[in-house]
Amino acid sequence: MNLIEPILADAATITAIRRDIHAHPELCFQEKRTADVIAQALTDWGIPVHRGMGTTGVVGIIQNGTSKRALGLRADIDALPMTEHNTFAHASQHAGKMHACGHDGHTAMLLAAAKHLSKHRNFDGTVYLVFQPAEEGGGGAREMIKDGLFEKFPMEAIFGIHNWPGMPVGTVGVNPGAMMASSNEFTITIRGKGSHAALPHLGIDPVPIACQLVLGLQTIITRNRRPVDPGVISVTKIHGGEALNVVPDSVAIAGTVRTFNVELIDLVEKRMREMAEHTCAAFGATCEIEFRRNYPPTVNHPAETEFVRRVMATVVGADNVTPFEPTMGSEDFSFFLQAKPGCYFMLGNGDGEHREGGHGLGPCMLHNPSYDFNDDLIPLGATAWVRLAESWLATPRP
C-alpha cells in the first residue's frame, strides 16, 4: 500500500481520538460531545468550522489557491442504541450505547486527512469535511441538506467511505450503480371483531387473516416484480390478543421492505395495500396500512465511481480494488447521492484478528456487540481521502 508517511507517523494520535469517541458514544442528533471533539481538533489545526447543520453536524473548510472548485468528504459520527460486550479500556462508558458500526473510525479517518490537508495543502480549491450526525435511523444526511449544506458549501461531488468486516485490510469494494438498498417499514393493522374463543362464529377473527396476509405478501416478490430486480419483504413482528380464550379485535403485522430501485418500492407499496385491503374484505374485516419510506437506495454515479477506482488503485493496487456485492443494508448517504454526483465505497476491516483482549464473543461484524473498528484502517482511510481530494481538484472537469 502507498500510504502517506506523515499520516502513518501520526496514527497513534488519531487512534487515541478514535478510542475516546468509541468510549463516549452518542445516539442520533445527540452527538454534542462528539461534535465538540471534532470541532476542537479542526480548530487546533487551523481549519474553519461551521456547526449545527443537521442539529449536531460539523463542516470543516480547507481552502487553498484561487480555484472555485470544491468537493465534499463525509464521515458519519453517531452510535447505536445497543449494549457493548467488549471490556477493553476504550469500551463504551454509556450503557445501552455503542459504536458498533465503526462511525468512530470513519470520523478518525477524516480527521487524520483533515490534519494532513490543512498542513500540506497540495491542492487548488476547497475541501469540505462533512461530519454527519444521525446516520443510524435519523436521516442526518437529509437534515443537513434541508439546512442548506449544498447551498452554503457548494461542492461538485461528495464521497463517502464505510468499513466492511470480512473484507481484508488493504482492499476496496466499489460499484457503479447500487451499493446498498432502500430501507422501508410497514405496519398493517387488521380490524376484526372479538369474540369468545369457543364461539368464533360470532366474531371476525383477525388471526387467520394475518396468517393469509403474511404468506400472500411474499408473492409480491415472487410473482409481481421482475426476477432480475432484487427485493425482499420480511415480516418481523406479529402482535394480537391478550388471553388464550379470546379472539382478539385486531392483529398488527409489521416488517421491512428492501429494494435497489425506487420503482420497485412503488410497486411493493401499491400491491401491499391492494392485497391487505382485499384479503381483509374477503373475510369481512378492515385494515389500516402505514408504509414508511426511510432511506432510498444508495446508488453511485458512474463517472465518480470510476474516479474512485482509479485513485484507490494508486493507493492499494489495482488488484485490491474489487466489485462490491450490493447489500440489502441501507445508508443515508443515499440522500447526498440523490442531490449531488458522488461515490460511496468500502474499505476492508479484516476478519476481527485486530481485536485486543477483552473483546466479547462472536464475530466482529457490523451492529454486533463484540465489534470494534480496526485502527489499522486510519492511515489507509486518511490516505484515501487525501489522494481523492488532491486528484479531484487537479483533474479538469468537463
C-alpha positions in Angstrom: 0.0 0.0 0.0 1.2 3.5 -0.8 0.3 5.3 2.5 1.3 8.9 3.2 4.2 8.8 5.6 3.2 11.8 7.9 -0.2 10.3 8.3 1.4 7.0 9.3 3.7 8.8 11.7 0.6 10.5 13.4 -1.5 7.3 13.5 -1.2 6.9 17.3 -2.5 10.4 18.0 -5.6 9.9 15.8 -6.1 6.4 17.2 -6.4 7.9 20.7 -9.1 10.3 19.4 -10.9 7.3 17.8 -10.9 5.3 21.0 -12.0 8.3 23.1 -15.0 8.7 20.7 -15.7 5.0 21.0 -15.7 5.2 24.8 -18.2 8.0 24.7 -20.9 7.0 22.1 -23.8 9.3 21.4 -27.0 8.5 19.5 -28.5 10.3 16.6 -28.9 14.0 16.9 -27.3 13.8 20.4 -23.7 13.9 19.3 -22.8 17.1 21.2 -19.6 15.8 22.8 -18.5 14.1 19.6 -19.1 17.3 17.7 -17.1 19.2 20.3 -14.1 16.8 19.9 -14.3 17.1 16.1 -14.6 20.9 16.1 -11.8 21.4 18.7 -9.4 19.2 16.6 -10.2 21.1 13.4 -9.8 24.4 15.1 -6.5 23.4 16.6 -5.3 22.6 13.1 -6.4 26.0 11.8 -9.5 24.7 9.9 -12.6 27.0 10.0 -15.6 25.2 11.4 -19.4 25.5 10.8 -21.5 23.8 13.5 -25.2 22.9 14.0 -26.1 21.8 10.5 -28.5 18.9 10.8 -28.7 19.7 14.5 -25.2 18.4 15.6 -23.3 18.2 12.3 -19.9 19.8 11.8 -18.4 21.1 8.5 -14.8 21.9 8.2 -13.5 24.1 5.3 -10.0 23.8 3.9 -9.2 26.2 1.1 -6.1 26.8 -0.9 -5.2 28.7 -4.0 -7.7 30.6 -6.2 -9.8 27.8 -7.8 -13.5 27.9 -7.2 -13.7 24.1 -7.4 -14.7 22.0 -4.4 -15.6 18.5 -3.2 -17.1 17.0 -0.1 -15.7 14.2 2.1 -18.2 12.7 4.5 -17.9 10.8 7.8 -20.9 9.7 10.0 -20.5 10.3 13.7 -23.4 8.7 15.6 -23.5 5.4 17.6 -26.1 2.7 18.0 -28.6 2.0 20.9 -27.1 -1.3 22.0 -25.0 -2.6 24.8 -21.3 -3.3 24.2 -20.0 -6.7 25.2 -16.3 -5.7 25.0 -14.4 -5.0 28.2 -11.2 -3.4 26.8 -10.1 0.0 28.0 -11.9 2.0 25.4 -15.2 0.2 25.6 -18.4 2.2 25.9 -18.8 4.1 29.1 -22.5 4.6 28.4 -24.9 1.7 29.0 -27.1 0.9 26.0 -25.0 2.9 23.6 -22.2 1.6 21.4 -20.1 2.4 18.3 -20.9 -0.9 16.7 -20.7 0.3 13.1 -17.4 2.0 13.0 -18.5 5.6 12.8 -15.9 6.4 15.4 -13.3 5.1 12.9 -14.8 6.9 10.0 -14.6 10.1 12.0 -11.0 9.4 12.8 -10.0 8.7 9.2 -11.5 12.0 8.1 -9.8 13.9 11.0 -6.5 12.4 10.0 -7.0 13.5 6.4 -8.1 17.0 7.6 -4.9 17.4 9.6 -2.7 16.5 6.7 -4.6 18.5 4.1 -4.5 21.6 6.3 -0.8 21.3 6.9 0.3 20.5 3.3 -2.4 22.0 1.1 -1.2 20.3 -2.1 -4.3 21.3 -4.0 -6.0 24.3 -5.6 -9.6 24.6 -4.4 -11.8 23.7 -1.4 -12.2 20.5 0.5 -15.4 20.4 2.7 -15.2 18.0 5.6 -18.7 16.8 6.3 -19.1 15.2 9.7 -22.7 14.0 9.6 -24.9 13.1 12.5 -27.8 10.6 12.8 -27.0 8.0 10.1 -28.4 5.2 12.2 -32.1 5.8 11.5 -32.3 9.6 11.9 -31.6 10.6 8.3 -28.9 13.1 9.3 -27.9 13.5 5.6 -31.4 14.6 4.7 -31.4 17.0 7.6 -28.1 18.6 6.6 -29.4 19.0 3.1 -32.6 20.7 4.5 -30.3 23.0 6.4 -28.6 24.1 3.2 -25.5 22.0 3.1 -25.0 22.2 -0.6 -26.0 25.9 -0.8 -23.7 27.1 1.9 -20.9 24.7 0.8 -21.2 24.4 -3.0 -19.4 21.2 -4.0 -19.1 19.5 -7.3 -19.3 16.0 -5.8 -19.4 14.2 -2.4 -17.7 10.9 -1.4 -18.3 8.5 1.5 -16.3 5.6 3.0 -17.6 2.7 5.2 -15.5 0.0 6.8 -16.6 -3.6 5.9 -15.8 -6.6 8.1 -14.9 -9.7 6.2 -13.0 -7.9 3.5 -9.2 -8.0 4.0 -7.5 -4.8 5.2 -6.0 -3.2 2.1 -8.9 -3.9 -0.2 -11.5 -1.6 -1.5 -15.0 -2.6 -2.7 -16.9 -0.3 -5.1 -19.5 -0.5 -7.8 -21.2 1.9 -10.2 -24.9 1.9 -9.5 -26.5 0.3 -6.5 -24.3 -0.3 -3.4 -27.0 -0.5 -0.7 -30.7 -1.0 -0.6 -33.6 1.3 0.4 -35.0 1.0 3.9 -38.8 0.9 4.2 -41.1 -0.2 7.0 -44.7 -1.2 7.1 -47.4 -1.8 9.7 -50.7 -3.4 8.7 -53.4 -3.4 11.4 -56.2 -5.9 10.7 -59.5 -4.9 12.4 -61.9 -7.8 13.1 -64.5 -8.5 15.7 -63.6 -10.0 19.0 -65.4 -13.0 20.5 -65.1 -15.9 22.9 -62.6 -18.4 21.5 -65.3 -21.1 21.9 -67.7 -19.1 19.8 -65.6 -17.9 16.8 -68.7 -17.7 14.5 -69.9 -14.7 16.5 -66.8 -12.7 15.6 -64.4 -11.9 12.8 -61.1 -13.5 13.7 -58.1 -11.3 12.5 -55.5 -14.0 13.3 -56.1 -16.3 10.3 -56.4 -13.2 8.1 -53.0 -12.1 9.3 -51.6 -15.6 8.5 -53.0 -15.4 5.0 -51.6 -12.0 4.5 -48.1 -12.9 5.7 -47.9 -15.6 3.1 -49.5 -13.5 0.5 -47.1 -10.7 0.8 -44.3 -12.9 -0.4 -46.0 -13.4 -3.7 -45.3 -9.7 -4.4 -41.6 -10.6 -4.6 -42.1 -13.9 -6.4 -44.9 -13.1 -8.8 -45.1 -9.3 -9.2 -41.6 -8.0 -9.5 -39.2 -8.7 -12.3 -36.9 -11.6 -11.3 -33.8 -9.5 -12.1 -34.8 -6.8 -9.6 -33.6 -7.7 -6.1 -36.1 -7.1 -3.4 -37.1 -8.6 0.0 -40.1 -8.3 2.2 -39.6 -9.5 5.8 -42.5 -9.7 8.2 -40.7 -9.3 11.5 -43.4 -8.7 14.0 -47.0 -10.1 14.6 -49.0 -8.9 17.6 -52.5 -9.7 18.6 -54.5 -10.9 21.6 -54.2 -10.9 25.3 -55.9 -14.1 26.6 -55.9 -17.7 25.3 -59.7 -17.9 25.3 -60.4 -14.7 23.5 -60.5 -14.0 19.7 -58.9 -10.5 19.5 -60.4 -7.5 17.9 -57.2 -6.7 15.9 -53.8 -8.1 14.9 -50.9 -6.0 13.7 -48.2 -7.3 11.4 -45.0 -5.2 10.7 -41.8 -5.6 8.9 -39.3 -4.1 6.4 -39.0 -3.8 2.6 -35.6 -3.6 0.9 -35.0 -2.8 -2.8 -32.3 -1.3 -5.1 -34.6 1.0 -7.1 -37.5 3.3 -6.3 -39.8 1.8 -9.0 -39.8 -1.5 -7.1 -40.6 0.4 -3.8 -43.6 1.9 -5.6 -44.8 -1.5 -6.9 -44.4 -3.2 -3.4 -46.3 -0.4 -1.6 -49.1 -0.5 -4.2 -49.5 -4.3 -4.2 -49.2 -4.4 -0.4 -52.1 -2.0 0.0 -54.2 -3.8 -2.5 -53.5 -7.2 -1.1 -54.2 -6.2 2.5 -57.4 -4.4 1.7 -58.9 -7.2 -0.5 -57.7 -10.0 1.8 -59.4 -8.3 4.8 -62.5 -7.6 2.8 -62.8 -11.2 1.8 -63.0 -12.2 5.5 -65.3 -9.3 6.4 -62.6 -7.3 8.2 -60.9 -4.0 7.5 -57.4 -2.8 7.8 -55.1 0.3 8.3 -51.8 0.4 6.4 -48.8 2.5 7.2 -45.9 2.4 4.7 -42.8 4.4 5.7 -40.0 5.2 3.3 -36.9 5.8 5.4 -33.8 5.7 3.2 -33.7 5.5 -0.6 -31.2 3.1 -2.3 -27.6 4.2 -2.3 -26.7 4.5 -6.0 -23.2 5.5 -7.1 -22.7 7.8 -10.1 -20.6 6.1 -12.9 -18.0 8.8 -13.5 -17.3 9.4 -9.8 -17.1 5.6 -9.2 -14.5 5.2 -12.0 -12.6 8.1 -10.5 -12.6 6.4 -7.1 -11.5 3.2 -8.7 -8.5 4.9 -10.4 -7.4 6.8 -7.4 -7.7 3.9 -5.0 -5.7 1.7 -7.4 -2.8 4.0 -6.8 -3.2 3.6 -3.0 -3.8 -0.2 -2.6 -3.0 -1.5 -6.1 -5.4 -2.3 -8.9 -5.9 -5.9 -7.9 -7.1 -4.8 -4.5 -9.9 -2.7 -5.9 -12.8 -5.1 -6.5 -16.5 -5.1 -7.2 -18.6 -5.0 -4.1 -21.7 -7.2 -3.9 -24.6 -4.9 -3.2 -26.1 -5.4 0.3 -29.7 -5.1 1.4 -28.5 -3.0 4.3 -29.2 0.8 3.9 -27.3 4.0 4.3 -28.5 7.6 4.4 -25.6 8.7 2.2 -28.2 7.9 -0.4 -29.7 11.4 0.2 -26.4 13.0 -0.7 -26.2 10.9 -3.9 -29.7 12.0 -4.9 -28.7 15.6 -4.7 -25.0 15.5 -5.9 -22.8 13.3 -8.0 -20.6 11.1 -5.9 -19.5 7.6 -4.8 -19.8 5.5 -1.6 -17.3 2.8 -1.2 -16.0 0.2 1.3 -12.6 -0.4 3.0 -11.9 -3.9 4.2 -12.0 -4.0 8.1 -10.5 -7.5 8.3 -11.8 -10.6 10.0 -11.5 -9.4 13.6 -8.0 -10.5 14.4 -7.1 -6.9 15.2 -9.3 -7.0 18.4 -7.4 -6.9 21.6 -8.0 -8.9 24.8 -11.3 -8.0 26.4 -13.5 -8.2 23.3 -16.8 -10.1 23.5 -17.6 -13.4 21.9 -18.9 -13.6 18.4 -17.8 -12.2 15.0 -16.5 -8.7 14.5 -19.5 -7.8 12.3 -21.3 -4.5 12.0 -24.0 -4.0 14.6 -22.6 -6.8 16.7 -22.0 -6.1 20.5 -18.4 -7.5 20.0 -17.5 -5.3 17.1 -14.5 -2.9 17.2 -13.1 -0.7 14.4 -9.7 -1.8 13.1 -7.3 1.1 13.8 -5.0 -0.1 11.0 -7.6 1.5 8.7 -7.0 5.0 9.9 -3.8 5.7 7.9 -5.3 3.9 4.8 -8.6 5.8 5.0 -6.9 9.1 5.6 -4.6 8.5 2.7 -7.6 7.6 0.5 -9.3 10.9 1.4 -6.2 13.0 0.8 -5.5 11.4 -2.6 -9.1 11.6 -3.7 -9.2 15.3 -2.8 -5.9 16.2 -4.4 -6.7 14.2 -7.6 -10.2 15.6 -7.9 -9.1 19.2 -7.7 -6.2 18.5 -10.0 -8.3 16.9 -12.7 -10.0 19.2 -15.2 -13.8 18.8 -15.1 -16.0 18.8 -18.3 
